Amino acid sequence: MVLLLGFISVVCSMFFYCQALRSGLGLKRWACAGLVFGPFIWPMFCMKKRMKVNELFGFNVLILKA
């Protein structure tokens, strides 16, 4: 059980590192958060990414991902 939790933490850390790299957020900060909190950090990551987009483009801009 402990080995499984350790594996999930490492996988989440790598996942959040890659997502932060792709989003332009702090790499080490999100990798460490993923290592410590695991998948429970996902809502906070999405909110931070949305705040970053709103900071760059404003609130009244439509952004489509094609």
C-alpha positions as CSV (number, residue, x, y, z in Angstrom):
1,M,0.0,0.0,0.0
2,V,2.8,2.4,0.9
3,L,4.6,1.5,-2.3
4,L,1.4,2.3,-4.3
5,L,1.1,5.7,-2.7
6,G,4.7,6.4,-3.4
7,F,4.3,5.5,-7.0
8,I,1.1,7.6,-7.4
9,S,3.0,10.6,-5.8
10,V,5.9,10.3,-8.3
11,V,3.5,9.9,-11.3
12,C,1.5,13.0,-10.2
13,S,4.7,14.9,-9.7
14,M,5.9,14.2,-13.2
15,F,2.4,14.9,-14.6
16,F,2.2,18.3,-12.9
17,Y,5.7,19.1,-14.0
18,C,4.8,18.5,-17.6
19,Q,1.5,20.4,-17.3
20,A,3.3,23.4,-15.7
21,L,5.9,23.4,-18.4
22,R,3.1,23.4,-21.0
23,S,1.2,26.2,-19.2
24,G,4.1,28.5,-18.4
25,L,3.8,28.1,-14.6
26,G,6.4,27.4,-12.0
27,L,7.9,24.0,-12.6
28,K,9.4,23.1,-9.3
29,R,6.5,24.5,-7.4
30,W,3.9,22.3,-9.1
31,A,6.1,19.2,-9.2
32,C,6.6,19.5,-5.4
33,A,2.9,20.1,-4.9
34,G,2.1,17.0,-7.0
35,L,4.6,14.9,-5.0
36,V,3.2,16.0,-1.6
37,F,-0.6,16.2,-2.4
38,G,-0.9,13.9,-5.4
39,P,-4.0,14.3,-7.6
40,F,-5.8,16.4,-5.0
41,I,-3.9,19.5,-6.3
42,W,-5.6,19.3,-9.8
43,P,-8.5,21.9,-9.0
44,M,-5.9,24.4,-7.7
45,F,-3.7,23.9,-10.8
46,C,-6.7,24.5,-13.1
47,M,-7.6,27.6,-11.2
48,K,-4.1,29.0,-11.3
49,K,-3.9,28.3,-15.1
50,R,-7.2,30.1,-15.6
51,M,-6.0,33.1,-13.5
52,K,-2.8,33.2,-15.6
53,V,-4.8,33.3,-18.9
54,N,-7.1,36.0,-17.5
55,E,-4.1,38.0,-16.4
56,L,-2.6,37.8,-19.9
57,F,-5.7,38.4,-22.0
58,G,-8.3,39.8,-19.8
59,F,-11.8,38.6,-18.7
60,N,-13.8,39.5,-21.8
61,V,-11.7,37.6,-24.4
62,L,-12.9,34.4,-26.0
63,I,-10.1,31.8,-26.2
64,L,-10.7,28.7,-28.4
65,K,-8.4,25.7,-28.3
66,A,-8.3,24.2,-31.8
